Amino acid sequence: MRGEFVDVGGRRLYYYAAGTRGAGEPVLFLHGALATSHLWQGVVPLMPAGHRLVVADLLGCGRSDRSDGEALSAPAQALHVLALMDALGIAEACLVGHGGGGAIATALTLSAPWRVTRLALVNSTAFDAWPSGAARVARLIARTPLAGLVGAPFLAGIAHAALMRGFADPERGRHALDQFLLPYAQRLGVQALVAQLRSLRDLHVLELGARLGAIKQPTSVIWGALDPWIPPAVGEQIRAAIAESTLDVIPGAKHFTPVDAPEAVASHVASLLAR
């Protein structure tokens, strides 16, 4: 795997690539708010051969640039993803999105359906279901003038504690969250973290949910059975709304299913690619 930066509209986005360029159907992996491309670290090596795999850090996350006041809604992030595809010469791809990344993948599919071959939504933000409870305390602090005083490490620590409920395996969860939140303490800073916390509640997701019936691409809905914030019933709603969709609920997994059960996620995405 190799990592690179690419300029997208004056912002640098980081991505890493795996698989075989120019062979098979490209697959683009998207994380959600307060995560990074590290989310997919266990999934990517298990993907079937013959596909170009691209894993991105979204704007304001990981190694990518800060948003610096730009909107971080699903439609806004979808535009950055589309520009990334253009920069990498990807005409069309299978999109795999987790959490808020699922909403971003949905927004891109609805706005530019000719660029999306298939869609996988993993514990996706949808309808009126947001993982807001995951970082309620941190978001409350983020709304106060104290946010700029306490510093990113303190806010990241609060978010770390709140987000641990989303992992089935505490050790894997701690390691993943260290990777997700460290860039805010080291480089991105308080305002970038506050922007991510505020983006957890994205009202554009309601409008996207009302339009799911327009999605014609083969779709795999994948869910952790024990998700404490967005229950599998939301996955069933998505499956019912998208005609060409299936739902697979993974026993024992919580919200961060790509970390809890990478083998199962890779298997379901591979099945989608074979449809």
C-alpha positions in Angstrom: 0.0 0.0 0.0 1.2 3.5 -0.7 0.0 6.8 0.6 -0.1 10.1 -1.2 -1.5 13.6 -1.0 -3.6 15.1 -3.9 -4.7 18.7 -4.4 -8.5 19.0 -4.5 -9.8 22.5 -5.0 -6.9 24.0 -3.1 -7.1 21.5 -0.2 -4.8 18.5 0.2 -6.5 15.2 0.7 -4.6 12.1 1.8 -5.4 8.7 0.4 -3.7 5.3 0.2 -4.1 2.8 -2.6 -3.9 -1.0 -2.7 -4.9 -3.7 -5.1 -4.2 -3.5 -8.9 -4.6 -0.2 -10.7 -6.4 -0.4 -14.0 -7.8 -3.9 -13.3 -11.3 -4.6 -12.3 -13.8 -2.3 -10.7 -12.3 0.4 -8.3 -13.5 0.4 -4.7 -13.4 3.7 -2.7 -13.7 3.4 1.1 -15.1 6.3 3.1 -15.0 6.8 6.9 -17.3 9.0 8.9 -16.8 11.9 11.3 -14.2 11.5 14.0 -12.5 8.6 12.1 -9.8 8.2 9.5 -8.7 5.9 6.8 -7.4 3.7 9.6 -11.0 2.4 10.0 -10.5 0.2 7.0 -7.0 -1.2 7.8 -8.4 -4.7 8.6 -10.8 -4.8 5.7 -8.6 -3.8 2.8 -6.1 -6.7 2.9 -9.0 -9.2 2.8 -10.6 -7.8 -0.3 -10.6 -10.0 -3.5 -7.8 -9.6 -6.0 -8.3 -7.6 -9.2 -9.6 -4.3 -7.9 -8.0 -0.9 -7.4 -8.7 0.0 -3.7 -8.6 3.6 -2.6 -9.0 4.6 1.0 -9.3 8.3 1.8 -9.0 10.7 4.7 -11.9 13.1 4.4 -11.4 16.8 4.6 -10.8 17.8 8.2 -9.7 14.3 9.2 -6.5 12.3 9.5 -3.7 13.5 7.3 -5.9 15.6 5.1 -6.2 19.4 5.5 -8.4 21.2 8.0 -11.7 22.3 6.7 -11.1 25.9 7.9 -14.8 26.8 8.1 -15.9 24.8 5.0 -19.2 22.8 5.4 -18.7 19.2 6.5 -22.2 18.0 5.6 -22.6 14.8 3.6 -23.3 16.7 0.3 -20.3 19.0 0.8 -18.0 16.1 1.6 -19.4 14.2 -1.4 -18.2 17.0 -3.7 -14.7 16.6 -2.3 -14.8 12.8 -2.9 -16.0 13.4 -6.4 -13.1 15.8 -7.0 -10.7 13.2 -5.6 -12.1 10.6 -8.0 -11.5 13.0 -10.9 -7.9 13.7 -9.7 -7.2 10.0 -9.5 -8.7 9.3 -12.9 -11.5 7.1 -11.5 -14.5 7.4 -13.8 -16.7 5.2 -11.6 -16.4 3.1 -8.5 -18.0 1.0 -5.9 -18.5 3.2 -2.8 -18.1 1.7 0.7 -19.1 4.1 3.5 -19.3 3.7 7.2 -21.4 5.9 9.6 -21.3 9.5 8.2 -19.2 8.1 5.3 -22.3 6.1 4.3 -24.3 9.3 4.1 -21.5 10.8 2.0 -21.6 7.8 -0.3 -25.4 8.1 -0.5 -25.1 11.8 -1.4 -22.6 11.2 -4.1 -24.7 8.3 -5.5 -27.8 10.5 -5.7 -26.0 13.5 -7.2 -23.8 11.7 -9.7 -25.2 8.2 -10.2 -23.2 7.6 -13.3 -20.0 7.7 -11.1 -21.2 4.9 -8.8 -21.3 1.2 -9.8 -22.3 -0.3 -6.5 -22.9 0.9 -2.9 -22.1 -0.6 0.5 -23.5 1.1 3.6 -22.0 0.0 6.9 -23.8 1.2 10.0 -24.7 4.2 8.0 -26.1 7.5 9.3 -29.5 7.7 7.7 -33.0 9.3 8.2 -33.1 10.9 11.7 -30.6 8.4 13.2 -27.3 10.0 14.1 -24.6 8.7 16.5 -25.0 11.9 18.5 -25.0 10.1 21.8 -21.5 8.9 21.0 -20.0 12.3 21.8 -22.8 14.2 23.6 -20.5 15.5 26.3 -17.8 16.5 23.9 -20.4 18.3 21.6 -21.7 20.2 24.6 -18.2 21.4 25.4 -17.6 22.2 21.8 -20.5 24.7 21.9 -19.0 26.7 24.7 -16.3 29.3 24.7 -14.2 26.9 26.8 -13.5 24.8 23.7 -10.7 27.0 22.6 -9.1 27.1 26.0 -9.1 23.4 27.1 -7.2 22.3 24.0 -7.6 19.5 21.5 -6.0 16.8 23.7 -8.6 17.3 26.4 -11.5 17.4 23.9 -10.1 14.3 22.1 -9.9 12.5 25.5 -13.6 13.2 26.1 -14.5 12.0 22.6 -12.3 8.9 23.1 -14.2 7.9 26.2 -17.6 8.5 24.6 -16.8 6.6 21.4 -15.5 3.5 23.2 -19.1 2.2 23.5 -19.1 1.7 19.7 -16.5 -1.1 19.8 -17.1 -4.7 20.8 -13.4 -5.3 21.5 -12.0 -2.6 24.0 -8.4 -3.2 23.0 -9.1 -2.8 19.2 -11.3 0.2 20.1 -8.6 1.9 22.1 -6.1 1.4 19.3 -8.5 2.6 16.6 -9.5 5.7 18.5 -5.8 6.6 19.2 -5.4 6.6 15.4 -8.6 8.5 14.8 -8.1 11.3 17.3 -4.3 11.8 17.5 -4.2 14.1 14.4 -6.3 16.6 16.2 -4.0 16.8 19.2 -0.8 16.9 17.0 -1.8 18.9 13.9 -5.4 19.6 13.1 -6.2 21.4 16.3 -9.3 22.3 18.4 -11.3 24.0 15.6 -11.0 21.0 13.4 -12.1 18.7 16.2 -15.0 21.0 17.1 -16.1 21.0 13.4 -16.2 17.2 13.4 -18.1 17.0 16.6 -20.7 19.5 15.2 -21.0 17.5 12.0 -22.2 14.4 13.8 -25.7 15.9 13.5 -26.2 16.5 9.8 -29.7 17.7 8.8 -29.0 17.0 5.2 -29.2 13.3 6.0 -33.0 13.6 6.4 -33.4 14.8 2.8 -31.1 12.1 1.6 -33.2 9.5 3.4 -36.3 10.7 1.6 -34.6 10.0 -1.8 -33.1 6.6 -1.2 -35.7 5.1 -3.6 -33.9 6.8 -6.5 -30.8 4.6 -6.0 -30.7 1.9 -8.6 -27.2 0.5 -8.0 -26.8 -2.9 -6.3 -26.5 -2.1 -2.7 -25.2 -4.0 0.4 -26.4 -2.8 3.8 -24.1 -4.1 6.5 -24.7 -3.6 10.2 -23.3 -4.5 13.6 -26.0 -6.2 15.5 -25.1 -4.5 18.8 -24.7 -0.9 17.5 -25.6 1.3 20.5 -26.3 4.4 18.5 -27.8 3.4 15.1 -29.7 0.1 15.5 -30.1 -2.5 12.8 -33.7 -1.4 12.4 -32.2 1.6 10.5 -30.4 -0.8 8.2 -33.7 -2.5 7.5 -35.3 0.9 6.7 -32.5 1.5 4.2 -32.9 -2.0 2.7 -36.7 -1.4 2.3 -36.1 1.9 0.6 -33.5 0.7 -2.0 -34.9 -1.8 -4.4 -31.6 -3.5 -5.3 -30.4 -4.0 -1.8 -29.6 -6.7 0.7 -29.1 -6.5 4.5 -26.6 -8.5 6.5 -26.5 -8.1 10.3 -23.2 -9.2 11.9 -23.5 -10.8 15.3 -21.4 -9.4 18.1 -20.3 -6.3 16.2 -21.2 -2.8 17.4 -21.0 0.6 15.6 -17.5 0.3 14.3 -18.1 -2.9 12.4 -15.1 -2.6 10.1 -12.9 -2.7 13.2 -15.0 -5.3 15.1 -15.5 -7.7 12.2 -13.2 -6.9 9.2 -13.5 -10.4 7.8 -17.3 -10.3 7.6 -17.3 -6.7 6.1 -14.8 -7.7 3.5 -16.8 -10.9 2.7 -20.0 -8.9 2.2 -18.3 -6.3 0.0 -16.8 -9.0 -2.1 -20.2 -10.6 -2.5 -21.5 -7.2 -3.6 -18.7 -6.9 -6.2 -19.7 -10.3 -7.6 -23.4 -9.4 -8.1 
